[in-house]
Amino acid sequence: MARRWQALQAEIDELDTHLAALVTTVAPQLVALPGVGVDTAGQVLVTAGVNPHRLRSEAAFARLRGVALLPAARPLAALGLLTALLATIVGYERLTWEPAAAAR
């Protein structure tokens, strides 16, 4: 089992070296940014794909990745979405907060 792990680790190291060379060749300015490594730069390149015009701003990139923040002007809408998300996660059809139950 240890030999198998060593063989797989050697393969991972070889592929990491190959990936670093490819990403650095394609996007050297991206890899040079503070906090951006080969993995992050590679993900940006894959996400942009053949349509880099989709990434015209940080907000557009966030929407593309599904992590866009909700506008601060609509806190109640954000709370409703959060409640719906929690309900989906825990499997309830609807979550409600009852002040009387919370006071007990």
C-alpha positions, 0 to 999 in steps of 0.5 A, spaced: 500 500 500 505 504 501 508 503 494 502 505 491 501 511 495 508 513 493 507 512 486 501 516 486 504 521 489 510 521 484 504 522 479 501 528 482 507 531 483 509 530 475 502 533 473 503 539 478 509 541 475 506 540 468 500 544 470 504 549 473 508 550 466 502 550 462 498 555 466 504 560 467 506 560 460 498 562 458 497 567 463 504 569 467 501 576 469 495 572 473 500 567 476 504 573 478 498 577 482 499 576 490 495 571 492 494 567 486 497 561 485 497 556 479 491 552 481 487 559 482 489 561 475 488 555 472 481 555 475 480 562 472 482 560 465 477 554 465 472 558 467 473 564 462 474 558 457 473 561 450 468 566 452 473 571 456 468 577 455 464 574 460 469 576 466 468 583 465 468 585 472 469 581 479 461 581 480 460 578 473 465 573 475 462 572 482 455 571 478 458 566 473 461 562 479 454 562 483 457 566 489 455 573 488 452 577 494 445 580 494 444 587 494 445 590 501 439 595 499 434 588 500 436 585 507 429 582 508 429 579 501 436 576 503 433 573 509 428 570 505 433 567 501 437 565 507 431 562 510 429 558 504 436 555 503 436 553 510 429 549 509 432 546 503 438 544 507 435 541 513 429 538 509 423 542 511 418 545 507 418 552 510 422 554 516 418 559 521 421 563 527 416 563 533 418 569 538 414 565 544 417 558 542 424 562 542 423 565 549 421 558 552 
